[in-house]
Amino acid sequence: MIVKYVRAVTSFNRNSIPTAFSFTRIHTMANQLKKCSTVKELECVYATMVKTNANQDCFLANQFVSFCTSRFHRTDYAILAFTQMQEPNVFVYNALIRGLVHCGHPHQAIIFYLHMLRAEVLPTSYTFSSLIKACSLLLDICSGEAVHGQVWKNGFGSHVFVQTALVDYYSNSNKFFESRSVFDEMPQRDIFSWTTMVLAHARAGDLCSARRLFDEMPERNIATWNTMIDAYARWGNVRAAELLFNKMPARDIISWTTMITCYSQNKQFREALDAFNEMKKSGISPDQVTMATVLSACAHLGALDLGREIHLYVMQIGFDIDVYIGSALIDMYAKCGSLDRSLLVFFKLREKNLFCWNSIIEGLAVHGFAHEALAMFDRMIYENVEPNGVTFISVLSACTHAGLVEEGRRRFLSMTCGYSITPEVEHYGCMVDLLSKAGLLEDALELIRSSKFQPNAVIWGALLGGCKLHRNLEIAHIAVNELMVLEPNNSGYCTLLLNMYAEVSRWAEVTKIRVAMKELGIEKRCPGSSWIEMERKVYQFAASDKSHPASDEIYSSLSKLDEQLKLASYVPELEAML
């Protein structure tokens, strides 16, 4: 049995039958490879392989190539070992192709496949799964179609694993028709095939077809349910995601995290925290992704006490504060008003990535520490961390808060000149806000008109805010006209212009705007709302809201406060209420 097994897995000495001794030596070297924890140890084992001619053994070469790429990411060692072989078999080729793809060298993977064909080594299903992934990384549809042809040529046209990989490849390449064609032509399908096709429909935004396919599935696993819930979540259909989640026969950590993320992405932060508490009650332990999402929900609610409690929970269950949880904690503390704790978390992090730097720069900017935010940006550059577009939004916001017009202009220009970052509409919005608040309304208007982007409501709203601040009715009219095209049902812009006319006692214009608003049917339909955290609970209030159980006591307290304000001779600015 040993002789037969060795003959099947090795080509160590083709002129003689391998002995039990040679098998033992191969087994020993394979174990030594598994124990390698440094590149130096790997080099020593390979030196022994060369010395004993074991580097020609296909089984050992397969193991060595796999360890080089998966554990150490040394594709140079893997290629060197491969080129030293006289007759590598398909398993060695597969290991090298898979390793090159894993290490981000898809083009080299395809080159070695061509080498494999020239050597007349027949590929296996594992060869094609790696090649299809290589084509996905290359974003080259021609290469993908060529590999698809090789799949048929080599008899894998009905292989479930390979065909499923093609379904996913065409879907990722935005070739939905080809993806569906491959799926429809499959003679056999497993759960993974069905799930991949559901995901393909979801990527294309066709949720109806995705759900129809989901309902047609002969059987489903948790991954299938998670895929469909995630599809609804990504396209903002919270209700459908919620209904499907409640129907799940069983849930795992991915199910709960997907639902929590769904709530959070759609600004239902209280529901996200409620789902997190339900997850803990059900006995499911969260992971780093879950905790980062929950901390983000706390940040948006301004729920500092809840955020602190979750931070303590993270430490109690033994999570390492990595860059993902760390950046979420920095952001949460800063948005909840505790900048000192945010800085403490930042400086205690052993490793900091761009997300951590962006979070602390934004935190400093929002709290009005503009010079400190700019100094933190300079420190980030000094530590060789490359900024991105998000970084510059925080930098420009810092300049806006401090009124640093020239500094803001310099930083804006440095995006393209110094860092090859093309300004997006958000960056133009920051610059318009900066110039408008500084009273440079003509410059702001010129920047809007010279922008390569179609200005959105945020940009025109920033200009309008500057006009209100500096009482420029002429440019305010231009801004409101543009805003009414972009958001015709938003009453806030007309109301703001109306108040500006009221402040200068131009009552005829006030009447005209009111009449126009009435004719257009523009009115404030949704009352403003705010949150407050008390004793670890988050309460939401809206204008004229009486849904709270203690609303009578709340309005009674408001009435008493109003009386005290009158006694203190406080006179409200009624113009802003017109």
C-alpha positions in Angstrom: 0.0 0.0 0.0 2.8 2.4 0.8 4.5 1.7 -2.5 1.2 2.4 -4.4 0.6 5.6 -2.5 4.1 6.9 -3.0 3.9 6.1 -6.7 0.7 8.1 -7.0 1.9 11.3 -5.2 5.6 11.5 -6.0 8.0 11.5 -8.9 11.0 11.6 -6.6 13.0 8.9 -8.4 11.2 7.7 -11.6 13.8 5.0 -12.3 13.1 3.0 -9.2 10.1 2.2 -7.0 9.9 4.5 -3.9 10.7 2.7 -0.7 9.2 3.1 2.8 12.3 5.0 3.7 11.7 7.6 1.0 8.1 8.0 2.0 9.2 8.5 5.6 11.7 11.2 4.5 9.0 13.0 2.4 6.6 12.9 5.4 9.3 14.3 7.7 10.0 17.2 5.3 6.4 17.9 4.8 6.0 18.2 8.6 9.1 20.5 8.7 7.4 22.8 6.2 4.3 23.0 8.3 6.3 24.1 11.3 8.1 27.0 9.4 7.3 30.3 11.0 10.0 32.4 9.3 11.4 32.8 5.8 14.8 31.7 7.2 13.3 28.4 8.4 11.6 27.9 5.0 15.0 28.5 3.2 16.6 25.8 5.4 14.0 23.2 4.6 14.3 23.9 0.9 18.1 23.7 1.1 17.6 20.2 2.5 15.2 19.4 -0.2 17.7 20.4 -2.9 20.5 18.5 -1.2 18.5 15.3 -1.1 16.9 15.9 -4.5 13.5 16.0 -2.8 12.8 19.3 -4.6 11.8 17.1 -7.6 9.1 15.4 -5.6 5.7 16.8 -6.8 4.1 16.3 -3.4 6.8 18.2 -1.5 7.0 20.9 -4.3 3.2 21.3 -4.0 3.5 21.8 -0.2 6.5 24.2 -0.6 4.8 26.4 -3.2 1.6 26.5 -1.1 3.4 27.6 2.0 5.5 30.2 0.2 2.4 32.0 -1.2 -0.3 31.4 1.5 1.8 31.9 4.6 4.7 34.1 3.5 3.5 35.7 0.2 6.9 34.9 -1.4 5.9 34.3 -5.0 9.6 34.6 -6.0 10.5 31.6 -3.9 7.5 29.7 -5.3 8.4 30.4 -8.9 12.1 29.6 -8.3 11.2 26.2 -6.8 8.8 25.5 -9.7 11.4 26.4 -12.3 13.9 23.9 -10.7 11.5 21.0 -11.3 12.0 18.7 -14.3 8.5 17.4 -14.5 5.9 19.3 -12.4 2.5 17.7 -12.3 -0.9 19.3 -12.3 -1.0 19.6 -8.5 2.2 21.7 -8.6 0.8 23.9 -11.4 -2.4 24.3 -9.5 -0.6 25.3 -6.3 1.5 27.9 -8.2 -1.5 29.3 -10.1 -3.6 29.5 -7.0 -0.7 31.1 -5.0 -0.1 33.8 -7.6 -3.8 34.7 -7.7 -3.9 34.8 -3.9 -0.9 37.2 -3.8 -2.4 39.5 -6.4 -0.5 38.4 -9.5 -3.3 37.3 -11.8 -1.4 38.0 -15.1 1.5 35.7 -14.0 -1.1 33.0 -13.1 -2.4 33.0 -16.7 1.1 32.9 -18.1 1.9 29.8 -16.0 -1.4 28.2 -17.3 -0.1 28.7 -20.8 3.1 27.1 -19.7 1.1 24.2 -18.4 -0.7 23.7 -21.8 2.6 23.8 -23.6 3.9 21.1 -21.2 0.8 19.0 -22.1 -0.3 18.8 -18.5 -4.1 18.5 -18.4 -5.9 21.0 -16.1 -8.4 20.1 -13.3 -11.4 21.8 -12.0 -9.2 23.5 -9.3 -7.1 25.0 -12.1 -10.1 26.7 -13.6 -11.5 28.0 -10.3 -8.2 29.9 -9.8 -8.0 31.1 -13.4 -11.5 32.4 -13.3 -10.6 34.4 -10.1 -7.5 35.7 -11.9 -9.7 37.0 -14.8 -12.0 38.7 -12.2 -8.9 40.5 -10.7 -7.7 41.5 -14.2 -11.2 42.9 -15.1 -10.5 41.5 -18.6 -13.5 40.1 -20.2 -11.5 38.8 -23.2 -9.4 36.6 -20.9 -12.5 35.5 -19.1 -14.1 34.4 -22.3 -10.9 32.6 -23.4 -10.8 30.7 -20.1 -14.5 29.9 -20.5 -13.6 28.3 -23.8 -10.9 26.3 -22.2 -13.4 25.0 -19.6 -15.6 23.6 -22.4 -12.6 22.3 -24.4 -11.3 20.3 -21.3 -14.7 18.8 -20.5 -15.8 20.9 -17.5 -18.9 22.4 -19.1 -21.1 20.5 -16.7 -18.9 20.8 -13.6 -20.9 22.5 -10.9 -18.0 24.1 -9.1 -16.4 25.5 -12.3 -19.7 26.7 -13.7 -20.7 28.4 -10.5 -17.4 30.3 -10.6 -18.2 31.5 -14.1 -21.7 32.7 -13.0 -19.9 34.7 -10.3 -17.2 36.0 -12.7 -19.7 37.3 -15.3 -21.8 38.9 -12.6 -18.8 40.7 -11.2 -17.9 41.8 -14.7 -21.4 43.4 -15.2 -22.2 40.7 -17.8 -25.5 39.7 -16.3 -26.9 38.0 -19.5 -23.9 35.8 -19.7 -24.1 35.0 -16.0 -27.7 33.9 -16.3 -27.0 31.9 -19.5 -24.3 29.9 -17.7 -26.7 29.3 -14.8 -29.6 28.2 -17.0 -27.4 25.8 -19.0 -26.1 24.0 -15.9 -27.4 20.4 -15.9 -26.9 20.2 -12.1 -27.0 22.9 -9.4 -26.1 22.9 -5.8 -27.1 25.4 -3.1 -24.0 27.5 -3.7 -24.9 27.8 -7.5 -28.4 29.0 -6.6 -27.1 31.4 -4.0 -24.5 32.8 -6.5 -27.3 33.5 -9.0 -29.4 35.2 -6.4 -26.4 37.4 -5.6 -26.0 38.1 -9.3 -29.6 39.4 -9.6 -29.0 41.5 -6.5 -25.9 43.1 -7.9 -27.8 44.1 -11.0 -30.5 45.7 -8.8 -33.2 43.2 -9.9 -34.5 42.3 -6.4 -37.8 40.9 -7.8 -35.9 38.3 -9.9 -33.5 37.6 -7.0 -36.5 37.0 -4.6 -38.3 34.8 -7.3 -35.2 32.7 -7.6 -34.8 32.5 -3.8 -38.4 31.3 -3.5 -37.8 28.7 -6.3 -34.8 27.1 -4.6 -35.3 23.5 -3.7 -33.4 24.0 -0.5 -31.7 26.9 1.3 -29.0 27.3 3.9 -28.1 30.2 6.2 -25.8 31.7 3.5 -28.7 31.9 1.1 -30.9 33.7 3.5 -28.1 36.1 4.4 -27.5 36.9 0.7 -31.2 37.8 0.1 -31.3 39.9 3.3 -28.1 41.7 2.4 -29.6 42.4 -1.1 -32.6 44.1 0.4 -30.4 46.0 2.9 -28.0 47.3 0.2 -30.9 48.7 -1.9 -32.6 50.3 1.1 -35.6 48.0 1.5 -35.5 47.7 5.3 -39.0 46.4 5.6 -38.4 43.4 3.2 -35.1 42.6 4.9 -36.7 42.7 8.3 -39.6 40.4 7.3 -37.2 37.9 5.7 -34.9 38.0 8.8 -37.8 37.2 11.1 -38.7 34.2 8.9 -35.2 32.6 9.1 -35.2 29.1 10.6 -31.8 29.7 12.1 -29.4 32.7 12.3 -25.6 33.0 12.6 -23.4 36.0 13.3 -23.5 37.1 9.6 -27.3 37.2 9.7 -27.4 39.4 12.8 -24.6 41.7 11.6 -26.2 42.1 8.2 -29.5 43.2 9.8 -27.7 45.5 12.2 -25.8 47.0 9.3 -29.1 47.3 7.3 -30.7 49.4 10.1 -27.5 51.5 10.5 -27.1 52.3 6.8 -30.7 53.4 6.6 -30.4 55.7 9.6 -32.5 53.5 11.9 -29.9 53.6 14.6 -32.1 52.8 17.5 -33.3 49.7 15.7 -29.7 48.7 15.1 -29.0 48.9 18.9 -32.1 46.9 19.6 -31.1 44.2 17.2 -27.6 44.0 18.8 -29.2 43.5 22.2 -31.5 40.8 20.8 -28.4 39.1 19.2 -26.7 38.9 22.6 -29.9 37.5 24.2 -30.0 34.8 21.6 -26.5 33.6 22.6 -24.7 34.8 19.4 -21.3 36.4 20.2 -20.5 39.4 18.1 -17.3 39.9 16.0 -15.2 42.9 15.1 -17.5 43.9 12.2 -20.6 43.8 14.5 -19.0 45.9 17.2 -17.7 48.5 14.7 -21.3 48.8 13.2 -22.9 49.1 16.7 -20.4 51.8 17.7 -21.2 53.7 14.6 -24.9 53.6 15.5 -24.0 55.1 19.0 -22.0 57.8 17.3 -24.9 58.9 15.1 -27.3 58.9 18.1 -24.8 60.8 20.3 -25.4 58.0 22.9 -22.2 58.4 24.9 -23.2 56.2 27.8 -24.2 53.4 25.5 -21.0 53.8 23.6 -18.9 53.6 26.8 -20.8 50.5 27.8 -20.1 48.8 24.4 -16.4 49.8 24.7 -16.3 48.1 28.1 -18.1 45.1 26.6 -15.5 44.9 23.8 -12.7 44.8 26.4 -14.5 42.3 28.6 -15.0 39.7 25.9 -11.3 40.0 25.0 -11.4 41.7 21.6 -8.2 43.2 20.4 -8.7 46.9 19.7 -7.6 46.7 16.0 -7.8 49.5 13.4 -11.5 48.8 12.7 -12.8 48.8 16.2 -10.3 51.5 17.0 -11.5 53.9 14.3 -15.1 53.2 15.3 -14.3 54.1 18.9 -12.4 57.3 17.9 -15.4 58.3 15.7 -18.0 57.5 18.4 -16.3 59.4 21.2 -15.7 62.4 19.0 -19.3 62.6 17.7 -20.6 62.1 21.2 -18.7 65.1 22.5 -15.9 63.3 24.3 -12.8 64.4 22.3 -10.4 63.6 25.1 -11.4 59.9 25.1 -11.3 59.9 21.3 -7.7 61.1 21.4 -6.9 58.6 24.2 -8.1 55.7 22.0 -6.2 57.1 19.0 -2.8 57.4 20.8 -3.2 54.0 22.5 -3.6 52.2 19.2 -0.5 50.1 18.4 -1.3 50.2 14.7 -3.1 53.0 12.9 -4.5 52.9 9.3 -6.0 55.7 7.2 -9.4 55.2 8.8 -8.0 55.9 12.3 -6.3 59.1 11.0 -9.4 60.2 9.2 -11.6 59.7 12.3 -9.3 61.8 14.6 -8.8 64.6 12.0 -12.6 64.8 11.6 -13.1 64.8 15.3 -10.7 67.6 15.9 -12.3 69.6 13.0 -15.8 69.1 14.3 -14.9 70.3 17.8 -13.3 73.5 16.4 -9.7 72.5 16.8 -8.8 73.5 13.3 -5.1 74.1 13.8 -4.7 70.8 15.7 -6.6 69.0 12.9 -4.2 70.4 10.3 -1.2 69.5 12.5 -2.6 65.9 12.8 -2.8 65.8 9.0 0.8 66.9 8.7 1.8 64.2 11.2 0.0 61.6 9.2 1.9 62.6 6.1 5.2 62.5 8.1 4.3 58.9 9.1 4.0 58.0 5.4 0.2 57.4 5.5 -1.3 58.5 2.1 -4.5 60.6 2.5 -7.6 60.0 0.4 -10.6 62.1 -0.5 -12.3 61.6 2.9 -9.2 63.0 4.6 -9.4 66.2 2.7 -13.1 66.7 3.4 -12.2 66.8 7.1 -9.2 69.1 6.4 -11.3 71.5 4.5 -14.1 71.4 7.1 -11.4 72.3 9.7 -10.5 75.3 7.6 -14.2 76.3 7.4 -14.7 76.1 11.2 -11.7 78.4 11.8 -12.3 80.7 8.8 -8.9 79.8 7.3 -9.7 80.8 3.7 -6.2 80.9 2.3 -5.2 77.8 4.1 -8.3 76.0 2.7 -7.5 77.2 -0.8 -3.9 75.9 -0.5 -5.0 72.5 0.8 -7.7 72.3 -1.9 -5.1 72.9 -4.6 -2.7 70.4 -3.0 -5.2 67.6 -3.6 -4.3 67.4 -7.3 -0.8 68.9 -7.2 0.6 67.0 -4.3 -1.5 63.8 -3.9 -3.1 63.2 -7.3 -6.6 63.2 -5.8 -9.3 64.5 -8.1 -11.7 66.8 -6.1 -15.2 65.4 -5.9 -18.5 67.3 -5.5 -18.1 67.0 -1.6 -14.8 68.9 -1.8 -16.3 71.7 -3.9 -19.1 71.8 -1.3 -16.6 72.3 1.5 -14.9 75.1 -0.4 -18.2 76.8 -1.2 -19.1 76.6 2.5 -15.7 78.1 3.4 -15.9 81.0 1.0 -19.6 81.7 1.8 -19.1 81.8 5.5 -16.1 84.2 5.0 -18.4 86.5 3.0 -16.7 85.8 -0.4 -20.0 85.0 -2.0 -19.0 86.0 -5.5 -16.0 83.8 -5.3 -18.2 80.9 -4.1 -20.6 81.4 -6.9 -17.8 81.5 -9.5 -16.4 78.2 -8.0 -19.8 76.5 -8.4 -20.1 77.6 -12.0 -16.6 76.6 -12.9 -16.9 73.2 -11.3 -16.8 70.1 -13.5 -19.7 68.6 -11.5 -23.3 69.3 -11.5 -23.8 71.2 -8.1 -26.1 69.4 -5.7 -28.5 70.8 -3.1 -25.8 70.7 -0.4 -23.6 73.1 -2.4 -26.4 75.5 -3.2 -27.6 75.2 0.4 -24.1 76.2 1.7 -24.1 79.3 -0.6 -27.6 80.2 0.6 -26.4 79.8 4.2 -23.6 82.3 3.5 -26.1 84.7 1.9 -28.3 84.5 5.0 -25.2 85.2 7.2 -24.1 88.2 5.1 -27.5 89.4 4.0 -26.9 89.1 0.2 -30.4 88.8 -1.3 -29.3 88.9 -4.9 -27.2 85.7 -4.7 -29.7 84.2 -2.3 -32.3 84.4 -5.1 -30.0 82.5 -7.5 -29.4 79.8 -4.9 -33.0 79.4 -4.1 -34.0 79.1 -7.7 -31.5 76.3 -8.2 -32.6 74.6 -5.0 -36.2 74.6 -6.0 -35.3 72.7 -9.2 -33.3 70.1 -7.3 -35.7 69.7 -4.3 -39.0 71.2 -5.3 -40.8 69.9 -2.2 -38.4 71.3 0.3 -39.9 74.3 2.1 -36.8 75.2 4.0 -35.1 77.1 1.3 -38.1 79.3 0.5 -38.7 79.9 4.2 -35.1 81.0 4.6 -35.4 83.5 1.8 -38.6 84.7 3.2 -37.0 85.3 6.6 -34.1 87.2 4.9 -36.7 89.6 3.3 -38.5 89.9 6.7 -35.2 90.9 8.4 -34.9 94.0 6.1 -38.7 94.7 6.3 -39.4 94.0 2.6 -42.9 92.8 3.4 -44.1 92.9 -0.3 -41.5 90.3 -1.2 -42.5 88.2 1.9 -46.1 88.2 0.6 -45.0 87.2 -2.9 -43.0 84.2 -1.6 -45.8 83.1 0.6 -48.3 83.2 -2.3 -45.8 81.3 -4.5 -45.3 78.6 -1.9 -49.1 78.2 -1.5 -49.6 77.9 -5.3 -46.8 75.4 -5.6 -48.1 73.4 -2.6 -44.8 73.7 -0.8 -45.2 73.2 3.0 -43.2 71.7 5.8 -44.6 68.1 6.0 -42.0 66.4 8.2 -41.3 68.0 11.6 -37.7 68.2 12.8 -36.7 65.6 15.4 -33.9 65.1 17.8 -32.5 62.5 20.2 -31.6 62.6 23.8 -30.0 59.8 25.9 -31.1 59.3 29.5 -30.2 56.3 31.7 -28.9 54.2 28.8 -32.1 54.8 26.8 -32.4 56.9 23.6 -35.6 59.0 23.2 -36.7 60.7 20.0 -38.7 63.9 20.0 -40.4 65.8 17.1 -42.1 69.2 17.0 -45.6 69.0 18.5 -45.0 65.4 19.4 -47.2 63.9 22.1 -46.4 60.2 21.6 -44.1 60.0 24.7 -45.8 58.5 27.8 -44.6 61.5 29.8 -45.6 64.1 27.3 -47.9 66.0 29.8 -45.0 66.4 32.2 -42.7 67.5 29.4 -45.0 70.2 28.1 -45.7 71.3 31.7 -41.9 71.8 32.2 -41.6 73.6 28.9 -44.4 76.0 29.9 -42.6 76.7 33.2 -39.4 77.4 31.3 -41.2 79.7 29.0 -42.6 81.7 32.0 -39.1 82.0 33.4 -37.7 83.3 30.1 -40.4 86.0 30.0 -39.6 87.0 33.6 -35.9 87.3 32.5 -37.0 89.7 29.7 -36.0 87.3 27.0 -37.3 88.4 23.5 -37.2 85.7 20.8 -36.2 86.5 17.2 -39.6 86.2 15.7 -38.3 87.0 12.2 -36.8 83.5 12.0 -40.2 82.0 12.7 -42.1 83.6 9.8 
